[in-house]
């Protein structure tokens, strides 16, 4: 089965989802598609029964276009399986399914329902899935996120919150040669603003603020009346994110003839290393030790849907998926030998909760 699933191609994503749904049903899942018009349908699958639930969370959309399999074919080499989307994060879904299948096959009664939510728009910010993710998380005692692990298999106990702002400057246009004094250049003003924005960055506190795009001006002899910049922002705590947000909202023009406005904000709140996160990590460490390996932890600047669930205060452990490397890169691969250990880890964790 070769089913590519770039976020932007609903037809391809739904074809992949149909196959996934039939495999979930085959291992005993009660599958409910969550239909979407602009993105692929998300899939919810429930196993067992009980008043409370544990949520396994991930996504089956990828960043790779249809046809990428022709350029980076599925290939097994030196214990690694290469392919687009395998590490981020189709192997994570396989790990979750293997874990649940193993738990069901032991015949031991489950203390609570297991709910899987596999979404289709994580790679573009989860606009059409965030509501469903938060609803399921609120009903869950814990959320296990099957996103890729950190190098060597470490799980992610903190993720920065991330977002972007668009800064729009309006000025006054004028002929640059005949009457420049009548103009107020939006580009000059934006240049000042960019320096102020850059000063918000505080890497020692883990706050990154980077202007990643800027544009303005129409012709070589016209003072531009509009300019824009896009700014990528990351912050490790909700407080730091709020401070960055407030700074953007209060940008003031240097030149009073111009106006400066900021749109946007943090799309994903930070996943903070809270006591709830640490408790879940410690539980996972105990399971890993029983299985004969050490489970390390780490932080990342990238966001995932685990950011949403952790911000609700629901214990969340992220990066429980595959061991490998090269997410969003041509060398994307997983370590095949690690799959069974990761599935055992997830199964043990679900059983222990
Ligand atoms: Zn991912």
Boltz pocket constraint, residues with backbone or C-beta under 6 A from the ligand:
constraints:
  - pocket:
      binder: B
      contacts: [[A, 59], [A, 88], [A, 89], [A, 122], [A, 147], [A, 148], [A, 304]]
      max_distance: 6.0
